[in-house]
Structures are given as structure tokens and as C-alpha cells.
């Protein structure tokens, strides 16, 4: 009798362990530019390439696209970027945006001149918080795909590790432990920035075991001279990247030099980031040129 009871229980366990993987709402290709990734979007029925930039607090549109598809301009303002000084913005009327099989309305797009930003000439904007605030987003730098799932409902597979994802002011943050040098280990809350080629940016890098002067910025705002350094290691949950060269600029952040080493899923609504390591995890982090 005991064996008869165990058999159906065993069957249920086998069924649960073999449950099918969660299917995305849509999958779109990503086009690499170095470690950065561009995705195809349709904005007001115009097919364009936009950079996948989780650090962008809203949809950013270059003036060249605004003029070509007649997007209405509204009030003006300014923001700060990776560089020095304010960056002028113009608020735009809402636009209809399609990504793969999904669509939504971006309520408050910003118009920003991206001509000085080191991205491909055919890229016409940045897509960030307006996307990840609506969906759970899985980024696979190995397969070069971006997949969308219903927000707050992402079901990780057995080989994915979940970590807390902190969401504040249209920005995502993850905590990392940095072994800066012997005797100096700190926990930093890093802004998640897929629009950055860098590894980890943090002021504490100035105290690293090896440092050098370098040019920082390379984004919105003027570039400036600062310090880059080589830390012993960076730890994200159970994962470790050793000998991490990174800039010591303002605003601690983690960029694509580290994130590309994982299949990363951002489920902001659930407050989770899921990491699945890839063979790139053990690749060396290059020193600045």
C-alpha cells in the first residue's frame, strides 16, 4: 500500500520538475555595438534602431527622428548625464511604440541630441525605463535577443539565481560586494546601466590596488579626466569576476562589461534580477586604453 501511495506522489514531482519553460510575450533581435545592444522599434509607424539603455528614465528620441516623423515638441528642461554639465532636453507629445509583437504609448518622451554620443549613426534614440517598468525583460548577450514577459510574473529556471532589484526614481539598482584591495571590501549599491560599456563605476575605485589616469564620461555631457582602477574582485550574489578594471567616476553603476557575462532578467515589478552565467563569466576585464 505504501508503494501505491508513493507512485502518484513521485509522478507529481516529476511533472513539476519537467514543467515547460515560461514563454515570452515577444522576442526581438539585438544588434551589438561593442558590448552595447540596439533593438528594433517602431515609433509612430517608423521603423528605427534604439539603444537598449536601462539607465534612460524614459524614451529618448534624437531630433533627427523627431523632425522626420513630426513629433510634437512641448516644454524644455535639462538633465545630467555620464559627463560634466547639464544636458538640454525637450519634452515631446506621447508616441506609439511597437517592439516585436508588443506595443505601448510612451507618455513623456524626451528629445535629446545624441549626435555626440558614441553610438552608431543610424540609432535614433534610447529605450529604458519606459520598457522595463511595463515588462519583465530578459537580455541574452550571447544569443543577442531581448525577450519580454508580463511584469511581476517571471518564473526563473533552475539555473538562474535571483537577487534583490531595487527600483527608485525610474532607476534599477543591485548590490555588489567589491574587494577593492587587501583589507578594503565594501558593499556598493550600483545603478544598472546597459547603456554603459564599463564594468563597475564607483568612487572607491580610486583606492584600488592599481590605478591610472583616464578619460571618463563618454556619454551625455562633456568628458572629463579621472581615475580608473583594478579591483581584486566583484561579487554579485554567488558569482565572482576577478581583476575588475573600472572607472572611479560619480554615481556607482554596473555596465555591460559585467552584465554581458550573464543572461539577465529584470523583473522590476517583483523587485528581482535573475542571473544565469554564460561562458563569458570568466573572460578577463580589459584595462582602459
C-alpha positions as CSV (number, residue, x, y, z in Angstrom):
1,X,0.0,0.0,0.0
2,X,2.8,2.4,0.8
3,X,4.3,1.9,-2.6
4,X,1.0,2.7,-4.2
5,X,0.8,6.0,-2.4
6,X,4.4,6.9,-3.3
7,X,3.9,6.3,-7.0
8,X,1.4,9.1,-7.7
9,X,3.5,11.5,-5.5
10,X,6.6,10.6,-7.5
11,X,4.6,11.3,-10.7
12,X,3.6,14.7,-9.4
13,X,7.2,15.6,-8.5
14,X,8.4,14.5,-12.0
15,X,5.8,16.6,-13.7
16,X,6.6,19.7,-11.6
17,X,10.4,19.3,-12.3
18,X,9.7,19.0,-16.0
19,X,7.3,21.9,-16.3
20,X,7.8,23.8,-19.6
21,X,9.8,27.0,-19.6
22,X,7.9,30.2,-19.4
23,X,7.2,31.5,-22.9
24,X,7.9,35.2,-23.6
25,X,5.3,37.6,-24.9
26,X,7.7,38.5,-27.7
27,X,11.4,38.1,-28.7
28,X,13.3,40.7,-30.7
29,X,16.9,40.6,-32.0
30,X,19.6,42.8,-30.6
31,X,22.3,44.3,-32.7
32,X,25.7,44.6,-30.9
33,X,27.8,47.7,-30.9
34,X,30.8,46.7,-28.8
35,X,29.1,45.4,-25.6
36,X,26.1,47.7,-26.1
37,X,22.9,46.5,-27.8
38,X,20.5,48.2,-30.2
39,X,16.9,46.9,-30.6
40,X,14.5,47.5,-33.5
41,X,11.5,49.7,-32.5
42,X,8.6,51.2,-34.5
43,X,7.9,54.7,-33.3
44,X,4.7,56.3,-34.8
45,X,4.9,53.7,-37.6
46,X,8.5,54.5,-38.4
47,X,11.0,51.5,-38.1
48,X,14.1,52.6,-36.2
49,X,17.1,51.3,-34.1
50,X,17.2,52.4,-30.5
51,X,19.9,51.6,-27.9
52,X,18.8,49.3,-25.0
53,X,19.7,51.6,-22.1
54,X,18.3,50.7,-18.7
55,X,19.7,54.0,-17.3
56,X,17.4,56.1,-19.5
57,X,14.5,57.2,-17.3
58,X,12.1,57.5,-20.2
59,X,12.1,57.1,-24.0
60,X,14.7,59.3,-25.6
61,X,14.4,60.4,-29.2
62,X,17.0,62.1,-31.3
63,X,15.9,65.3,-33.0
64,X,16.6,63.7,-36.5
65,X,13.8,61.3,-35.9
66,X,11.5,64.0,-34.4
67,X,11.8,66.1,-37.5
68,X,11.2,63.2,-39.9
69,X,8.0,61.8,-38.3
70,X,6.7,65.2,-37.0
71,X,6.6,64.6,-33.2
72,X,5.1,67.5,-31.4
73,X,7.6,69.4,-29.1
74,X,6.5,70.6,-25.7
75,X,8.3,72.2,-22.7
76,X,12.1,72.3,-22.2
77,X,14.4,71.3,-19.4
78,X,17.8,69.8,-18.6
79,X,19.3,66.7,-17.0
80,X,22.8,65.4,-16.1
81,X,24.4,62.5,-17.9
82,X,27.6,60.5,-17.6
83,X,29.7,63.6,-18.4
84,X,30.1,67.0,-16.9
85,X,27.4,69.7,-17.1
86,X,23.7,69.9,-17.9
87,X,22.2,68.3,-21.0
88,X,19.3,70.1,-22.6
89,X,16.0,68.2,-23.2
90,X,12.7,68.9,-24.9
91,X,9.6,67.1,-23.8
92,X,7.6,65.6,-26.6
93,X,4.0,64.5,-27.0
94,X,3.2,60.9,-26.4
95,X,4.2,58.4,-29.1
96,X,3.0,55.0,-30.0
97,X,5.8,52.4,-29.8
98,X,5.9,48.8,-31.0
99,X,8.6,46.3,-30.0
100,X,8.1,42.9,-31.6
101,X,4.5,41.8,-31.0
102,X,4.0,44.2,-28.1
103,X,3.0,47.9,-28.1
104,X,2.5,50.7,-25.7
105,X,2.3,54.5,-25.5
106,X,5.4,56.4,-24.2
107,X,3.7,59.2,-22.3
108,X,6.6,61.7,-21.8
109,X,9.4,61.1,-24.3
110,X,12.4,63.3,-24.1
111,X,14.1,64.8,-27.2
112,X,17.9,64.9,-26.7
113,X,20.6,65.5,-29.3
114,X,22.6,62.2,-29.4
115,X,25.0,63.2,-32.2
116,X,28.0,63.5,-29.8
117,X,27.2,60.2,-28.0
118,X,29.5,57.3,-29.2
119,X,26.7,55.1,-30.7
120,X,26.1,54.1,-34.3
121,X,24.9,56.8,-36.6
122,X,21.7,55.1,-37.5
123,X,20.5,54.8,-33.9
124,X,17.7,57.3,-33.2
125,X,17.1,57.0,-29.5
126,X,17.3,55.2,-26.2
127,X,14.7,52.8,-24.7
128,X,15.0,52.1,-21.0
129,X,12.7,52.6,-18.0
130,X,9.6,53.0,-20.2
131,X,10.1,49.4,-21.3
132,X,11.3,47.6,-18.1
133,X,8.7,49.4,-16.0
134,X,6.0,47.7,-18.1
135,X,7.5,44.2,-18.7
136,X,9.9,41.8,-17.2
137,X,12.8,41.9,-19.7
138,X,15.4,39.1,-20.3
139,X,18.6,40.2,-22.1
140,X,20.8,37.5,-23.6
141,X,24.0,39.0,-24.9
142,X,25.2,35.5,-26.2
143,X,22.1,34.9,-28.3
144,X,21.6,38.6,-29.0
145,X,17.9,38.7,-28.0
146,X,15.6,40.7,-25.8
147,X,12.5,38.9,-24.5
148,X,9.5,40.4,-22.8
149,X,7.4,38.8,-20.1
150,X,4.4,40.0,-18.1
151,X,5.7,42.3,-15.3
152,X,5.9,40.7,-11.9
153,X,5.3,37.1,-13.1
154,X,8.7,36.0,-14.4
155,X,9.4,32.3,-13.4
156,X,13.1,31.6,-13.3
157,X,14.6,28.3,-14.5
158,X,16.6,26.1,-12.1
159,X,19.9,27.6,-13.5
160,X,19.0,31.2,-12.7
161,X,19.9,33.0,-9.5
162,X,17.6,35.7,-8.2
163,X,18.9,38.7,-6.4
164,X,17.1,41.8,-4.9
165,X,16.5,44.5,-7.5
166,X,15.9,47.9,-6.0
167,X,13.8,50.3,-8.1
168,X,13.8,54.0,-7.2
169,X,13.1,57.2,-9.3
170,X,12.9,55.2,-12.6
171,X,16.3,53.6,-12.0
172,X,17.2,50.0,-11.1
173,X,20.0,49.1,-8.6
174,X,21.7,45.9,-7.4
175,X,24.0,45.5,-4.5
176,X,27.5,44.1,-5.1
177,X,30.5,43.3,-2.9
178,X,33.7,44.9,-4.1
179,X,37.1,43.6,-3.0
180,X,38.9,46.9,-3.7
181,X,42.3,45.8,-2.4
182,X,43.6,43.7,0.5
183,X,41.9,45.0,3.7
184,X,39.3,47.0,1.9
185,X,36.0,45.3,1.0
186,X,32.8,47.4,0.5
187,X,29.2,46.8,-0.5
188,X,28.0,49.2,-3.2
189,X,24.5,49.8,-4.5
190,X,25.1,50.0,-8.2
191,X,22.7,51.5,-10.8
192,X,22.0,49.0,-13.6
193,X,23.1,50.7,-16.8
194,X,23.0,48.7,-20.1
195,X,23.9,51.9,-21.9
196,X,27.4,51.8,-20.5
197,X,30.3,49.8,-21.9
198,X,32.0,49.9,-18.5
199,X,32.3,47.2,-15.9
200,X,31.7,48.8,-12.5
201,X,32.0,52.5,-11.8
202,X,32.4,53.7,-8.2
203,X,34.4,56.4,-6.5
204,X,36.0,53.8,-4.2
205,X,37.9,52.6,-7.3
206,X,40.4,55.4,-6.7
207,X,41.6,53.2,-3.8
208,X,42.1,50.1,-5.9
209,X,45.3,48.0,-5.9
210,X,46.3,49.6,-9.3
211,X,45.2,52.9,-10.7
212,X,45.8,55.2,-13.7
213,X,44.5,58.5,-15.1
214,X,41.9,58.1,-17.9
215,X,39.1,59.9,-19.7
216,X,35.7,59.4,-18.2
217,X,32.2,60.3,-19.4
218,X,31.8,59.1,-23.0
219,X,28.0,59.7,-23.0
220,X,25.7,62.7,-22.4
221,X,27.6,65.7,-21.2
222,X,31.3,66.6,-21.5
223,X,34.1,64.1,-21.0
224,X,36.5,64.7,-18.1
225,X,39.8,63.3,-16.8
226,X,39.5,60.9,-13.8
227,X,40.8,57.7,-12.3
228,X,40.4,54.1,-13.3
229,X,41.5,51.2,-11.1
230,X,41.9,47.5,-10.9
231,X,40.0,45.9,-8.0
232,X,40.6,42.4,-6.8
233,X,37.1,41.2,-7.4
234,X,33.4,42.0,-7.7
235,X,30.8,39.7,-6.3
236,X,27.1,39.5,-7.5
237,X,25.4,37.1,-5.2
238,X,27.3,33.8,-5.7
239,X,29.1,35.0,-8.8
240,X,32.6,36.5,-8.8
241,X,34.5,38.4,-11.5
242,X,38.2,38.8,-10.7
243,X,40.6,41.6,-11.5
244,X,38.0,44.2,-12.4
245,X,39.2,47.3,-14.1
246,X,36.6,50.1,-13.8
247,X,36.3,53.9,-13.7
248,X,36.2,55.9,-10.4
249,X,33.5,58.4,-11.5
250,X,30.5,59.7,-9.7
251,X,27.3,57.6,-9.3
252,X,28.1,53.9,-8.7
253,X,26.9,51.8,-11.6
254,X,27.3,48.4,-13.3
255,X,27.6,48.3,-17.0
256,X,27.7,45.9,-19.9
257,X,31.3,44.7,-19.4
258,X,29.9,42.8,-16.4
259,X,26.2,42.3,-17.4
260,X,27.1,40.7,-20.7
261,X,28.6,37.7,-18.8
262,X,25.1,36.6,-17.8
263,X,21.6,36.1,-19.3
264,X,20.0,38.8,-17.2
265,X,16.3,39.2,-16.5
266,X,14.9,42.3,-14.9
267,X,11.6,42.0,-13.2
268,X,11.2,45.4,-11.7
269,X,7.7,44.9,-10.5
270,X,8.7,41.9,-8.5
271,X,11.9,43.5,-7.3
272,X,14.1,40.8,-8.7
273,X,17.1,40.5,-11.0
274,X,17.9,36.9,-12.3
275,X,21.4,36.0,-13.4
276,X,22.3,32.9,-15.5
277,X,26.1,32.7,-16.0
278,X,27.5,32.2,-19.5
279,X,31.0,31.1,-20.7
280,X,31.8,34.9,-20.8
281,X,31.8,35.0,-17.0
282,X,35.5,34.1,-16.8
283,X,36.7,36.4,-19.5
284,X,39.2,39.0,-18.4
285,X,38.1,42.6,-17.8
286,X,40.3,44.7,-20.0
287,X,42.3,47.7,-18.7
288,X,41.3,51.1,-20.1
289,X,43.2,52.2,-23.2
